[in-house]
Amino acid sequence: MGRKRCVGADCSKMAAGCCGVKKQKLSGSPGSGGPGGVGAGNGVVGTGHCGSDLGIGSSSTVVAGNMNRVNGLGGPGGSSSSTNALSPAPGGYNSTGISPNLSPGCGSGSGGRKMVVSAEMCCFCFDVLYCHLYGYQPPRTPRFTNDPYPLFVTWKIGRDKRLRGCIGTFSAMNLHSGLREYTLTSALKDSRFPPMTRDELPRLFCSVSLLTNFEDVGDYLDWEVGVHGIRIEFFNEKGSKRTATYLPEVAKEQGWDHIQTIDSLLRKGGYKAPITNDFRKTIKLTRYRSEKMTKSYAEYIAHRQHHHYQNGIGHPLPPYNHYS
């Protein structure tokens, strides 16, 4: 099966969506296929879970004004009560504030190499969001690497971890500025959800995904479920070029095989005609891997408080001093 490494400008053009299935408000289960876009609670597979490069609308989920931004997952909002105080961290966390089962996602650290993604990146995203929502000055420059990577920031909420926002870019961005930008873009500008509010903070989970190892493949089946993310490019019934993508964990989480994943992506990208095997063979597919880290808000608070205690500070400081 022919394949080639996707490098340089070819990868920078891959500005399409990210990662998952918007669930129904009642059952939380995905429905049948449909075009991309917001979906107004119908929960269909392919409803706004990531998108194409052609702008916001019924079959595209890129944020208007930036062709490199892409929408992500979906789910209902949070509670109506609000608070101006940080929630205390519950028990069950180790000395770093990270729970014992906190681990990177699919494709992370493959091949035995040291991972780039870190828990500190998720903490930084929480800092950025918290400071924005409470009107603090933005957090200072973090200490983790500022190397450029394609990236996605995903927010989930509640015990059942419903999608609350997911937007990213296939263009490599320096991590400090990229995570600042996509933290707020995914939290406030995902067209499938209202902007995030303060009262939702304590129930949030933040995931940072760094994308690597892009390869163009000659066969649309030449990728592994649970290992590779895929980005497809195709022409719809009107001859318009469309794209759509799923991050590596999506197909495995949904229990899909190769064909089900491809067909869901086609529907998400706005393809409405019957899907035949001959049409699937016309798809241009790029596979990639990711490093992923997830932290809950409680873990974030515990991690940050531990940092201040170690520096001789007996009370938590506002998040923007976290890296001082």
Phi, psi and chi 1 to 4 in degrees:
 res  aa     phi    psi   chi1   chi2   chi3   chi4
   1 MET       -  124.3  -58.5  176.8 -174.6      -
   2 GLY   -71.3  143.0      -      -      -      -
   3 ARG  -152.5  154.0   68.9 -174.8   68.7  163.2
   4 LYS  -143.5  148.3   66.2  176.8 -178.4  178.1
   5 ARG   -70.3  132.9 -174.7   64.3   55.2   90.2
   6 CYS   -90.4  116.2  176.2      -      -      -
   7 VAL  -132.0  164.9  -63.7      -      -      -
   8 GLY    58.0 -134.0      -      -      -      -
   9 ALA   -62.9  -29.1      -      -      -      -
  10 ASP   -60.3  -41.5  -69.7  -22.2      -      -
  11 CYS   -74.7  -32.7  -75.0      -      -      -
  12 SER   -66.2  -19.6   67.6      -      -      -
  13 LYS   -78.9  -11.6  -64.9  176.3 -178.1  177.7
  14 MET   -83.9   72.7  -64.0  169.7   53.7      -
  15 ALA   -98.4   33.8      -      -      -      -
  16 ALA  -103.3  159.5      -      -      -      -
  17 GLY   -37.5 -173.6      -      -      -      -
  18 CYS  -124.6  -67.3   78.1      -      -      -
  19 CYS  -153.1   34.6   35.2      -      -      -
  20 GLY   164.2 -161.3      -      -      -      -
  21 VAL  -119.2  126.2  174.0      -      -      -
  22 LYS   -74.9  127.3 -176.1  173.4 -178.2 -179.9
  23 LYS   -93.5  155.7  -62.3 -179.2  179.0  180.0
  24 GLN   -66.6  146.9  -67.4  176.7  -22.2      -
  25 LYS   -64.2  -31.4  -68.5 -176.8  178.2  180.0
  26 LEU   -92.6  -56.6  -63.3  178.4      -      -
  27 SER   -87.1  -24.6   67.9      -      -      -
  28 GLY    73.2   10.9      -      -      -      -
  29 SER  -107.7  147.9   61.0      -      -      -
  30 PRO   -70.0  153.1   24.8  -31.9      -      -
  31 GLY  -106.0 -153.1      -      -      -      -
  32 SER   -86.4  170.6   57.8      -      -      -
  33 GLY   -64.4  159.0      -      -      -      -
  34 GLY  -174.4  169.1      -      -      -      -
  35 PRO   -67.4  161.9   25.7  -33.7      -      -
  36 GLY   -70.5  176.8      -      -      -      -
  37 GLY   119.5 -162.6      -      -      -      -
  38 VAL   -75.2  -56.5  177.5      -      -      -
  39 GLY    92.0   -8.5      -      -      -      -
  40 ALA    43.5   43.1      -      -      -      -
  41 GLY    82.0    9.9      -      -      -      -
  42 ASN   -82.1  -13.5   57.6    9.7      -      -
  43 GLY    66.3   24.0      -      -      -      -
  44 VAL   -76.1  147.9  -65.5      -      -      -
  45 VAL   -62.4  132.0  172.6      -      -      -
  46 GLY    92.5    1.5      -      -      -      -
  47 THR   -84.4  100.7  -61.3      -      -      -
  48 GLY    62.8   19.8      -      -      -      -
  49 HIS   -82.2    6.2   -3.3 -104.0      -      -
  50 CYS   158.0 -179.0  -45.7      -      -      -
  51 GLY  -160.3 -150.3      -      -      -      -
  52 SER  -116.8  177.3   56.0      -      -      -
  53 ASP   -90.3   14.4  -64.0  -34.8      -      -
  54 LEU  -111.8   17.0  -54.5  175.7      -      -
  55 GLY   103.2  173.7      -      -      -      -
  56 ILE   -79.2  143.4  -63.1  176.6      -      -
  57 GLY   161.3 -161.2      -      -      -      -
  58 SER   -66.7  -23.7   61.3      -      -      -
  59 SER  -130.7   20.7   58.0      -      -      -
  60 SER  -147.6  145.3  170.5      -      -      -
  61 THR  -131.2   19.8   54.8      -      -      -
  62 VAL   -77.7  135.1  178.7      -      -      -
  63 VAL   -64.8  133.6  174.9      -      -      -
  64 ALA   -59.9  141.9      -      -      -      -
  65 GLY    91.8   -7.5      -      -      -      -
  66 ASN  -148.7  105.4 -172.9  -22.7      -      -
  67 MET   -70.2   -6.5  -65.4  -62.3  -76.2      -
  68 ASN   -95.6   -1.7  -69.3  -31.3      -      -
  69 ARG   -95.7  142.9  -65.2  178.8  179.6  177.1
  70 VAL  -137.4  139.0 -171.7      -      -      -
  71 ASN   -77.1  166.2  -78.1    9.8      -      -
  72 GLY  -130.4 -131.5      -      -      -      -
  73 LEU   -79.2 -177.0  -49.8  175.2      -      -
  74 GLY  -144.5  157.7      -      -      -      -
  75 GLY   171.6  162.1      -      -      -      -
  76 PRO   -69.8  168.9   24.9  -32.6      -      -
  77 GLY   -81.8 -162.3      -      -      -      -
  78 GLY  -104.7 -160.1      -      -      -      -
  79 SER   -78.3  169.2   64.4      -      -      -
  80 SER   -91.0  -14.8   58.5      -      -      -
  81 SER   -77.6  152.8   60.0      -      -      -
  82 SER  -130.3  159.1   60.8      -      -      -
  83 THR  -146.8  151.2  176.7      -      -      -
  84 ASN  -104.9    7.0  -68.4  -35.6      -      -
  85 ALA  -114.8  151.0      -      -      -      -
  86 LEU   -73.2  139.1  -66.6  173.5      -      -
  87 SER   -75.3  140.8  -61.3      -      -      -
  88 PRO   -68.9  151.9   26.2  -34.7      -      -
  89 ALA   -80.6  134.6      -      -      -      -
  90 PRO   -74.2  172.0   29.0  -35.0      -      -
  91 GLY   -74.4  176.8      -      -      -      -
  92 GLY    94.5   12.1      -      -      -      -
  93 TYR  -112.8  151.3  -60.8   98.1      -      -
  94 ASN   -82.4 -172.1   60.4   27.4      -      -
  95 SER   -67.3  -16.0   60.1      -      -      -
  96 THR   -95.4   -2.0   62.6      -      -      -
  97 GLY    83.5   10.6      -      -      -      -
  98 ILE  -109.0  131.8  -56.8  174.4      -      -
  99 SER   -67.8  152.9   64.0      -      -      -
 100 PRO   -58.7  -27.4  -23.2   33.3      -      -
 101 ASN   -95.7   10.1   62.8   -5.7      -      -
 102 LEU   -73.6  119.0 -178.9   63.4      -      -
 103 SER  -146.3  157.5   61.4      -      -      -
 104 PRO   -68.1  160.5   23.7  -32.5      -      -
 105 GLY   -87.9 -164.2      -      -      -      -
 106 CYS   -57.0  134.5  -56.4      -      -      -
 107 GLY    81.9   -1.0      -      -      -      -
 108 SER   -74.5  133.0  -58.8      -      -      -
 109 GLY    62.4   29.4      -      -      -      -
 110 SER   -65.5  150.5   59.1      -      -      -
 111 GLY    77.1    8.5      -      -      -      -
 112 GLY    80.9    1.0      -      -      -      -
 113 ARG   -77.2  157.8   65.8 -179.7  177.9   82.5
 114 LYS   -69.1  133.8 -176.3  177.7  179.7 -179.2
 115 MET   -72.6  146.9  -67.5 -162.2  -29.3      -
 116 VAL   -90.3  -42.7  175.4      -      -      -
 117 VAL   -62.2  146.2   72.6      -      -      -
 118 SER  -146.4  162.1   67.3      -      -      -
 119 ALA   -61.8  -30.9      -      -      -      -
 120 GLU   -61.9  -29.6 -146.8   46.6   55.0      -
 121 MET   -68.0  -40.7  -65.5  178.6 -174.3      -
 122 CYS   -65.2  -40.2  -63.1      -      -      -
 123 CYS   -60.2  -41.6  -75.6      -      -      -
 124 PHE   -62.5  -41.7  180.0   65.1      -      -
 125 CYS   -61.5  -43.5  -68.0      -      -      -
 126 PHE   -61.8  -40.9  -91.2  117.6      -      -
 127 ASP   -57.6  -47.4  -83.1   -9.7      -      -
 128 VAL   -60.0  -47.0  169.8      -      -      -
 129 LEU   -67.0  -45.2  179.7   60.6      -      -
 130 TYR   -59.4  -47.3 -175.0   95.9      -      -
 131 CYS   -62.4  -37.8  -69.8      -      -      -
 132 HIS   -65.5  -46.7  176.3   84.9      -      -
 133 LEU   -69.3  -29.3  -67.6  177.3      -      -
 134 TYR  -102.7    3.2  -79.2   91.1      -      -
 135 GLY    75.9   19.2      -      -      -      -
 136 TYR   -78.2  162.4  -67.9  127.3      -      -
 137 GLN   -65.0  151.4   67.7 -175.0   47.8      -
 138 PRO   -59.5  152.1  -23.1   34.1      -      -
 139 PRO   -63.9  153.2   21.1  -31.7      -      -
 140 ARG   -72.5  171.7  -61.7  175.7 -177.2  179.0
 141 THR   -60.7  127.4  -58.7      -      -      -
 142 PRO   -75.2  171.9   28.1  -35.1      -      -
 143 ARG   -95.4  -13.6  -65.7  171.4 -178.8  167.8
 144 PHE   -72.0  169.7   53.6   76.3      -      -
 145 THR   -56.6  149.4  179.9      -      -      -
 146 ASN  -110.3   21.8 -164.8   31.0      -      -
 147 ASP   -63.6  154.2  -69.9  -17.3      -      -
 148 PRO   -83.2  135.6   27.9  -32.7      -      -
 149 TYR  -146.3  147.3  -76.3   87.8      -      -
 150 PRO   -63.9  143.3  -17.8   31.2      -      -
 151 LEU  -150.9  158.5   59.4   92.1      -      -
 152 PHE  -136.0  143.4  -80.3   83.4      -      -
 153 VAL  -117.3  124.8  176.8      -      -      -
 154 THR  -119.1  133.2  -58.4      -      -      -
 155 TRP  -113.4  131.7  -62.0   99.3      -      -
 156 LYS  -125.4  162.1  -66.9 -173.0  177.9 -178.0
 157 ILE  -141.2  145.4 -168.7  167.1      -      -
 158 GLY    84.1  172.4      -      -      -      -
 159 ARG   -64.1  -31.3  -66.6 -178.4  178.5  178.7
 160 ASP   -88.9    4.8   54.3   -9.2      -      -
 161 LYS    51.6   56.1  -62.8 -176.9  179.4  179.7
 162 ARG   -72.5  143.7  -56.8 -177.5  -52.4  -82.7
 163 LEU   -62.4  136.2 -177.9   69.2      -      -
 164 ARG  -122.4  -11.9 -173.3   60.3  179.4   83.4
 165 GLY   166.2  142.4      -      -      -      -
 166 CYS  -158.8  111.4  179.9      -      -      -
 167 ILE  -140.7  144.0  -62.2  179.4      -      -
 168 GLY  -157.6 -167.9      -      -      -      -
 169 THR  -141.8  146.3  176.6      -      -      -
 170 PHE   -92.7   -4.9  -79.1   93.5      -      -
 171 SER   -85.0  132.0  -63.1      -      -      -
 172 ALA   -64.7  127.8      -      -      -      -
 173 MET  -124.7  145.3  -67.0 -172.7   67.8      -
 174 ASN   -57.4  134.6  -69.1  -27.8      -      -
 175 LEU   -63.8  -36.3  -72.1  176.7      -      -
 176 HIS   -61.5  -50.0  -65.3  176.0      -      -
 177 SER   -77.9  -34.3   59.6      -      -      -
 178 GLY   -65.5  -43.5      -      -      -      -
 179 LEU   -70.2  -35.3  -70.3  176.8      -      -
 180 ARG   -58.7  -48.7  -76.6 -177.7 -168.8  -90.3
 181 GLU   -66.0  -48.9  176.0  177.6  -14.6      -
 182 TYR   -81.5  -17.3  -76.1   97.4      -      -
 183 THR   -58.5  -50.5  -70.8      -      -      -
 184 LEU   -77.3  -35.5  -63.6 -179.0      -      -
 185 THR   -62.7  -44.8  -60.0      -      -      -
 186 SER   -72.2  -30.5   58.5      -      -      -
 187 ALA   -82.6  -28.6      -      -      -      -
 188 LEU  -118.7  -18.9  -53.9  173.8      -      -
 189 LYS  -125.9   10.8  -62.2 -178.5 -180.0  180.0
 190 ASP   -69.6  117.4 -170.9  -37.6      -      -
 191 SER   -65.7  -11.4   61.2      -      -      -
 192 ARG   -86.9   -8.4  -63.8  162.5  -60.9  158.9
 193 PHE  -135.7  155.3  -55.5   96.9      -      -
 194 PRO   -71.2  158.7   26.3  -34.7      -      -
 195 PRO   -56.9  144.5  -24.8   35.0      -      -
 196 MET   -66.4  149.8 -152.2  169.0  -77.6      -
 197 THR  -121.9  167.0   59.3      -      -      -
 198 ARG   -59.5  -40.6  -66.2  178.7 -173.3  178.7
 199 ASP   -67.5  -15.1   60.5  -69.9      -      -
 200 GLU   -83.7  -19.6  -65.6  176.8  -82.3      -
 201 LEU   -49.9  -50.2  -87.0  170.4      -      -
 202 PRO   -62.5  -15.9  -23.6   36.0      -      -
 203 ARG  -107.9   12.2  -60.8 -175.2  -66.3  121.4
 204 LEU   -89.8  152.6  -70.6  175.9      -      -
 205 PHE  -124.2  134.6  -63.8   81.2      -      -
 206 CYS  -115.2  130.4  177.5      -      -      -
 207 SER  -119.8  135.8  -63.6      -      -      -
 208 VAL  -112.7  125.7  172.1      -      -      -
 209 SER  -118.3  126.0  -61.9      -      -      -
 210 LEU  -107.9  125.9  -53.2 -177.3      -      -
 211 LEU   -96.0  138.9  -48.7 -173.5      -      -
 212 THR  -142.8  172.9   62.8      -      -      -
 213 ASN    54.4   54.2  -58.8   97.2      -      -
 214 PHE   -74.8  130.9  -70.2   87.7      -      -
 215 GLU  -139.7  128.3  -65.0  177.3  -60.9      -
 216 ASP   -78.7  133.8  -70.6  -25.5      -      -
 217 VAL  -122.3  150.9  -63.8      -      -      -
 218 GLY   -85.2  -13.9      -      -      -      -
 219 ASP  -121.6  127.4 -174.0  -26.8      -      -
 220 TYR   -66.8  -10.2   71.8   94.3      -      -
 221 LEU   -97.8    1.5  -63.4  175.7      -      -
 222 ASP   -85.8   65.8 -172.0   10.4      -      -
 223 TRP  -159.8  161.0   56.4  -80.5      -      -
 224 GLU  -113.5  126.5 -173.5  175.1  -15.3      -
 225 VAL   -60.8  131.7  172.1      -      -      -
 226 GLY    86.4   -8.2      -      -      -      -
 227 VAL  -115.5  -47.2  173.3      -      -      -
 228 HIS  -104.9  141.7  -64.6  108.3      -      -
 229 GLY   -85.7  155.3      -      -      -      -
 230 ILE  -132.4  146.1   58.2  171.5      -      -
 231 ARG  -127.0  124.1 -173.8 -100.4 -161.2 -177.8
 232 ILE  -109.7  150.8   63.4  169.6      -      -
 233 GLU  -130.6  131.2 -175.7  177.3  -65.8      -
 234 PHE  -153.4  171.4   62.3   94.4      -      -
 235 PHE  -110.8  130.2  -69.8   90.7      -      -
 236 ASN   -81.3 -173.0   66.2   11.2      -      -
 237 GLU   -61.1  -26.1  -53.6   92.0  -40.3      -
 238 LYS   -94.1    5.6  -61.9 -179.6  179.5  179.2
 239 GLY    83.5   10.1      -      -      -      -
 240 SER   -87.3  140.6  -61.8      -      -      -
 241 LYS   -79.0  128.2 -175.3  177.5  178.7 -179.5
 242 ARG  -128.9  156.4  -51.6  -50.2  -62.0  -97.4
 243 THR  -137.6  158.8   62.7      -      -      -
 244 ALA  -160.2  156.9      -      -      -      -
 245 THR  -146.8  154.0 -170.0      -      -      -
 246 TYR  -127.5  137.5  -79.2  141.8      -      -
 247 LEU   -68.9  164.0  -67.8  178.7      -      -
 248 PRO   -57.2  -31.6  -28.3   36.7      -      -
 249 GLU   -80.7  -14.3   61.8  -91.6   23.3      -
 250 VAL   -65.1  -52.9  172.9      -      -      -
 251 ALA   -59.6  -41.7      -      -      -      -
 252 LYS   -65.6  -43.9 -176.5  176.0 -178.8  179.9
 253 GLU   -62.4  -34.6  -71.5  176.6   -7.4      -
 254 GLN   -86.0   -9.2  -62.3  -60.4  -38.6      -
 255 GLY    74.6   27.1      -      -      -      -
 256 TRP   -90.1  150.1  -67.8  -22.8      -      -
 257 ASP   -92.4 -173.0   60.0   21.8      -      -
 258 HIS   -60.2  -48.0  -70.5   73.0      -      -
 259 ILE   -66.1  -43.8  -61.9  -63.4      -      -
 260 GLN   -61.2  -38.5  -70.1  170.9  -42.3      -
 261 THR   -67.2  -46.0  -54.2      -      -      -
 262 ILE   -60.4  -46.0  -67.8  -66.3      -      -
 263 ASP   -65.7  -37.8  -71.3   -2.3      -      -
 264 SER   -63.5  -40.9  175.3      -      -      -
 265 LEU   -64.0  -39.6  -89.8  179.8      -      -
 266 LEU   -61.9  -44.7  -74.0  169.0      -      -
 267 ARG   -65.2  -41.4  -64.1  -56.1 -173.3 -156.3
 268 LYS   -60.8  -37.9 -177.9 -168.7   66.5  170.3
 269 GLY   -77.7   -1.6      -      -      -      -
 270 GLY   100.6   10.2      -      -      -      -
 271 TYR   -80.3  119.7 -171.5   73.0      -      -
 272 LYS  -108.2  -12.9  -60.1  176.8 -178.4  178.3
 273 ALA   -76.4  164.7      -      -      -      -
 274 PRO   -56.6  139.8  -25.3   34.8      -      -
 275 ILE   -97.0  116.9  -59.8  172.5      -      -
 276 THR  -108.8  162.4   64.9      -      -      -
 277 ASN   -64.1  -34.6 -162.4   48.4      -      -
 278 ASP   -62.9  -39.5  -74.0  -20.5      -      -
 279 PHE   -68.5  -39.4 -178.5   77.3      -      -
 280 ARG   -57.4  -34.5  -65.5 -173.4 -170.9  102.8
 281 LYS   -69.5  -14.4  -68.4  178.3 -179.1  179.0
 282 THR   -87.0   -8.1   68.2      -      -      -
 283 ILE   -70.0  138.4  -66.8  169.8      -      -
 284 LYS   -94.6  122.0  178.1 -178.2  177.6 -178.2
 285 LEU  -119.4  133.9 -172.4  141.6      -      -
 286 THR  -117.5  129.3  -59.2      -      -      -
 287 ARG  -106.0  154.8   70.0 -174.6 -169.8 -173.0
 288 TYR  -154.7  170.5   57.8   89.2      -      -
 289 ARG  -119.1  171.6  -60.7 -169.3 -177.8 -144.8
 290 SER  -146.0  155.1   77.0      -      -      -
 291 GLU  -106.0  131.5  -65.2 -176.4    7.8      -
 292 LYS  -132.1  138.6 -179.3 -178.2  177.2 -176.8
 293 MET  -133.0  140.6 -178.1   65.2   69.3      -
 294 THR  -128.6  137.3  -60.6      -      -      -
 295 LYS  -135.1  142.5  -81.5 -177.0   76.6   74.2
 296 SER   -83.2  165.3   68.8      -      -      -
 297 TYR   -61.7  -40.6 -178.5   81.5      -      -
 298 ALA   -61.9  -41.5      -      -      -      -
 299 GLU   -65.4  -39.4  -71.0  172.1  -43.2      -
 300 TYR   -59.0  -47.7  153.6   65.6      -      -
 301 ILE   -63.3  -44.8  -67.0  -60.1      -      -
 302 ALA   -61.8  -41.5      -      -      -      -
 303 HIS   -63.6  -44.9 -175.9   78.8      -      -
 304 ARG   -70.0  -41.9 -175.8  166.7   59.2   76.4
 305 GLN   -63.3  -41.0  -71.8  177.7  -24.1      -
 306 HIS   -58.9  -41.2  174.0   74.7      -      -
 307 HIS   -58.5  -44.9  170.2   86.6      -      -
 308 HIS   -71.3  -38.3  -67.2  -50.6      -      -
 309 TYR   -62.3  -39.8  -67.3  144.8      -      -
 310 GLN   -64.9  -24.1  -79.0 -162.4  -36.8      -
 311 ASN   -96.3   16.4  -75.8  -84.3      -      -
 312 GLY    78.3   20.7      -      -      -      -
 313 ILE  -105.9  121.9  -57.5  170.6      -      -
 314 GLY   -87.5    2.9      -      -      -      -
 315 HIS  -145.1  152.5   57.5   83.8      -      -
 316 PRO   -67.1  143.6   23.3  -32.7      -      -
 317 LEU  -104.0  161.4  -63.5  177.7      -      -
 318 PRO   -56.0  147.9  -25.2   34.5      -      -
 319 PRO   -56.4  -29.2  -26.3   35.1      -      -
 320 TYR   -71.1   -9.8   57.1   82.0      -      -
 321 ASN   -95.8    4.1  -73.1  -39.6      -      -
 322 HIS   -58.4  -33.6 -177.5   47.8      -      -
 323 TYR  -105.9   15.4  -62.1   98.5      -      -
 324 SER   -78.1      -   59.3      -      -      -
